[in-house]
Amino acid sequence: MTKINQFSKYANEYKNHNIIQQIAAKSLIRELKSKPKRILELGIGSGQVYNNIDWEYDFYKGIDASKQMCELHPKSSKDEIVCLDFDSQEFYENIKNDKFDIVLSSSALQWSKDLSKVIEKLKDISNEINACLFTSNTFKTIQEISNTRSPILTLDSIKEAFDKHFVCEYEIYQYKLEFENKKELFDYIKKSGVSGENSLDFKTAKKLYKEYPLNYLEFEVIFVKTVSKV
């Protein structure tokens, strides 16, 4: 397991509130060891992973719980976009007769209510999963000051879920995204989609704005490559 620190400054791109997600998606595709022909992606968003696929494939299936994202996602005649929650029984029924060369997922599986079960189902339809997930150490200092708990999965729980079903390789990336002022920093938190639906009450938000000591936000992302089935 490798830990890597990266410090990023994107002063001219703050209008784009999924910068780290885009970096993660590009890295996920860049590190693939093969050019799979049959691809399943979970949590497709607006196409961050898809837009980095630069080889000829036979079939791509994209899953997302958001109808809006499914409508935004680019598609071709070789693609199938399905609006489903990957934690749902409907999803399991939808994929149970499929076979894929690889399952991809970027910045999505950390929201699973039962990650181990999702991976167990994926194990039946593919020998390979490549995924990146935010961990609960994202916005760590914010959680400490506001005495709140992250809504996303911990690093240990993510590894535990994968290790039940696959032998895996892991890389942990610590990203720091720098901002020119606190207003831009806190606007990014609201709009990035990393903190989920959790919102702070006015008193806590005011305390946080006053006491937050950093000019950057912290993100932790785990990259998972399955090697073989357990």
PyMOL commands that set and color helices and strands:
alter all, ss='L'
color gray80, all
select helices_A, chain A and resi 11-13+19-30+50-52+67-72+89-95+109-111+115-123+140-146+155-163+182-192+202-211
alter helices_A, ss='H'
color red, helices_A
select strands_A, chain A and resi 2-9+38-42+59-64+79-83+102-106+129-134+166-178+216-229
alter strands_A, ss='S'
color yellow, strands_A
deselect
rebuild
show_as cartoon
